[in-house]
Amino acid sequence: LNIISNEYEIATLDTKGILKNTGYEDYLYCGDKKEIISFENELVSFIKNVEPRKKWIVVISDFKEFINIA
């Protein structure tokens, strides 16, 4: 799955919800929002009210449900 966008970074969560990649932690907190986007079976769940020009995390994980980091 290729994402062509300057507004998204790609990260990976392990089965416990911990970011495997380093250097992405800061991107989880864009403004007051602490939400990320989760891909599952090529179906995409988008966070609501995505602000333009922000770097939101795109997560490829083993989880079956939408991932929300509070």
N, C-alpha and C positions, 0 to 999 in steps of 0.2 A: 504494500500500500504506500504509494508515494504522495507526499503532500507538497505542493508547490505554493508556498506562501511565506512571506516575510513575517507574518503575524503569529506563526505557530512554531513551537519547538517540539521535538519528539523526545519522550522519556519512556522508561519502562518500569513498571512496578512488579515486585515479586509477589508471591502468593500471600504474603503478610501485609501487603500494602506499602512496603518500603521502596523508595526510589532507588533503583540500581545505579542509575547514572548520577554522576556528581556534577555540580555546577548548575543544577536545574531548580534547586530548592527556592531560590529567590523568585523564580517565575511563577510559583504557586500563588504568590500573594500580589495580585494586580489590583491596586487600590484597596478597597474594602472587601473585594471578592476573594474567596479562597476555593474556587471551584475549578475543576478540570474537565476535559472532554475524554470520554471513554469510547473506544472502538470495541464492538463485539460482533463477530460473524459478519463483518463488513457493513453492519448497520451502525449508523452514527447517532449518538445522543449529544446534542449540543447544549451548552449552558445557556441560560436565558440572559437576555440583555447584554450580549457581547459588545464590549466597547471597541470601536475601531482603533487601530494603531497600538493595540496592547498585545503583549506576548502571553498567549495562553498555552498551557501545557496540553499536548496531545499524548494520550497514554495508550499503549498497547499492552494489555495485561491478560491474566488468566481468570479474571473475575467474571462472574455471570451477571452482575448487576451494575447499574450506573455507579461510578465511583465519585463520592463527594468528600473532599477533605475539608473538615471543619477546623 
